[in-house]
Amino acid sequence: MNPETREQILALARFLAERHIGVFIEENTAQHSDIKGYTTLKMSAIGAYADLAVVLGGDGTMLTVARALLDYQIPLVGVNRGRFGFLTDINSDHMLESVAAILDGQFETEQRILLEAYIVRNSQVVGQGYALNDVVVNKNGLARLIELEIHIDGCFVQKQRSDGLIVATPTGTTAYSLSAGGPILHPTLDAIALVPICPHTLSNRPIAINSASEVVIQVVHAEDASVHLDGQMKLALQPGDRVQVKRARNTIALLHPPGHNHYDVLREKLHWG
């Protein structure tokens, strides 16, 4: 682990301890950064004990933590140690001041929806998982298009030949979906975006639908396809497989310092004028 990150973890732990707040450090983080003297817990156990999770890292780290703590309804605070920081929006140089303000009740809460995906093969569920950013069905190494059939709420929408399809939450519309030409949705919208990846027919355009809708993606033809959840979980797909995507029951709460503005984040991260 980066020595600077280790020092920031220790600084935050000391700061919280001085305020008589119980501190748990995720077990693998403590091991890899050689941190001792604090209670460590596996990621899967943190939710049963913690009231707040402070995540030091990039957006990828936040995605992992959000999925792991989804069932516990624990609010997350993100301190950016990565590149973009759409989710981890607190500047690491101002970490202690920002965390102090949040602990004193000075924060804004933002609820983010997640997607739940099921992979069905021969009427059997062979995989399941959650995504805060996106569920992506795409081709792997072969330079050949795959053919997908899309249904929304039981209604046939289209067949498409493309490199794949992205089903993105509003949070995920600033990630892979944006690179594929999808729209940016405000994080508070109850909507999800369907964004084709390099479609063969240019009339296949991104669409936004109500977040209560269920999307079913059936693999009609593919020699080398897979489904990815947040770019971190992967399962190989076969012709005939169906990927069923719907909004997850629970949401994730992100806590921001006072004055947080989503448009300021977009302007800074995307270098808008």
N, C-alpha and C positions, 0 to 999 in steps of 0.2 A: 504494500500500500504506500501511496505517496506520503512522505514524512510530514508534509504540511497538513494533509488531511488528518493524519494521526494526531497532530498537535491540536487541531481544531476540535476533534472529538473529545480529547482530554480537557480542553478549555471549557467546552460546553458541559461536560460531566461535572467538573469542579464548580462551575457557575450554578448548576442546578442543585448540587449537594449543599452549597452554601446557603441556598434558599430553603433548605430542609425538604427538598423534593426527592423522592425515591428515584434512582437511576438504574435502568436496565440497558445493557449493551448487547446487541445481537451477537450470538456466539461466534460465528465465522468472522465477523468484523473484529471482535476482540482478539481472536487467535491470529489473524493475518496482520494486525497492527500491533501485536504484543502489548495489549493493554491489560493490566491486572489491577485488582483492588476494587472492582465493581462487579455486581451481580450480572451474570450473562445468561441469556435465554436463547433457545432456538427461535427462528423466525415464527414457526408455527405455534409457539407458546406465548409469544409476546402479547397477543391480543387478550389473553385471559387475565393479564396483570396490569397492563398499562392503560392510562387514560388519554395519553397523547403520544404520538410518534413523531420525532424529529428526524428527517431523512437528509443526510449529507451525501451528495452525489449528483449525478445527472438525471435526466428524465427517465432513462432506462432503469435506474435504481428505484425511482419513485413508482414506476409501473410494477416492478416486482413486489414492492412493499404493499402497494394498494391492493393487488390481487390477494396477497397473503393475509391481509387484515380485513378483507371485505366483510366477513361474517360478524366482525366484532364492533363495527360502527365506530372505530377510533379515528378522530380527526388527525390529519397529517399536516406537518409543516415542512416545506422543502427548502433546503439551503443549497444553493447551486455550486457544485464542484465539477460540472461538466461543461458542455459547449453551449447549447441553446438555452436551456433553462426555462422552457415554457411552463413546466410544472414546478420545478424547484426555483422559485422566483426570488428568494431572499439572497441578496449579495453576501457572500461569505465574509467580506470585510466588516459587515454590519450585523453579523449573526447574533451576538449577545444582546445588543440593543433591541433587535427585532424580536427575539425570543422573550426578552424581559417584558416588552410591550404586550405581547400575546398573553403571557402569564398574568399580566395585570388586567386582562380583559379588553385590551385595545386591539381588536382584530376584526376582519371581515370574513364571513363564512361563505363558501361556495360549494354547492353540491354538484358532483360530477357523476354522470351515469356510466355504467359499464355494460358490456355485451356478454351474453352467455352463449356459447356455441356447443352444439352436439354434432358429432360425426356419426352418421347412420349408414351401416353396410348390411345389406340383406336383412333389413328390419331389426338389426341389432345395433345398439349404441356402442361404438368401439373407441370413442374418445369424447372428452368433455372438458371445458375450461372457460376462463373468463378473460376479458380484454378491456382495458381502460382506453386504449387507443383504437385498435382495429383488429378485425378478423380478415385475413387475406387468403384467398384461394388463387394460387398461381402455378406456373410451370417452373421447373427447376433448371437443370442444365441443358436440356435439349432446346435447340433454336427452332421450335415448332409451336404453333398456336395450339391452345386447348379450346374445347367447345363446352360452353356452360349453358344451362337452362335456369332461368331465374323466375321464381314465384314470390309474390308478396301477398301475405294474408290469404293464401290459397288461390290467388289469381295469377294466371300466366302473364308474365311481363315480356320476356324476350329470350331468344337464343342469341348467344354472342360467341364469336371466335376472337380470341384476344390472348394476351399474356396472362390475364387473370382478372380478378375483381376484388376491390377493397370495400369492406363494409366498415365505416368509421363512425365513432362517436364524435360529438362536437370537439371533445378534447383531441381526438386523433386527426381532426381535419388540418392541423398544423404539422402533421408528421408525414408519413408515406403518401397519404391521400393528396397532400398539397403538391408533392413532387409529381404526382400523376395527373395534375390539372384539376383537382377537385376544389370545391368551394370551401371557404373558411366559415365555419358556423360558430356563433357565439357560444361559449361553454354552458350558458344557462338554457339554451334551446332544448326543447323536448323533441329532438330530431336526430336522425342518423343519415349519413350520406353513402350512396352506392357509387363507386368510382371505377369505371373500367380501366384496365392497364393496357395501353397500346392496342385498342380495338382495331380489328381489320376494317370494319365499317365505321367511317368517321361520324355517322349519325348516332352512334352509341355514345351518349353524353352522360355526365354525372347527374344524379338526381338526389333530392333530399326527400325523406319520408318521415312520417310520424314515428317517434321512438317506441310506440306501443305495437308497431307492426312486427310481424314475424317474416323473416326473409329465408327462403330455402334456395340453396344453390346446388344444382345437381350436375355432376360431372358426366357429360354426354360422351365426350371423346378426349382422351389425354394419355400420352405415353409416359409422362413424367410430371405428375402434379402433386401438390401438397397444400395443406392448410396451416397457416401461421397465426398465432395469437400474440399480439403485441411484438411480433418479431422475435419472441423468446421461447415459444412453445411450438413444436412442429409435429405434424403427422402426415405420413404419405397417404395419398388418395388413389383410388382405383375407379375406373369407369363404372358408373352406376351409383357411386357414393353420393350421399346428400349431406350438405352442411347446413344445419338449421341454426339460425341466428336470431336471438331476441334480446330485448333489454333485460338485464339482470334485476332481480327483486330489490337488492340493496344498492345504495349509492355510497360514494366516498366523499367525505367532507374535507376540503382543503381550507386551511386557515391562512389568511394573508394579512400583512401589516396594514394599518389604516392608510387609506388613500390609494389602495391597489386599483389599477385601471387596466382592463384587458387590452385596450387600444394602445396604451403606452407600451405594454409588453410586445404587441405586434410591431409597433413602429420601431422599437429598439432591436428586436431579434431579426426582423425581416429587412431592416435598413430602409424603411420607408422615409421619404423626405419630410 
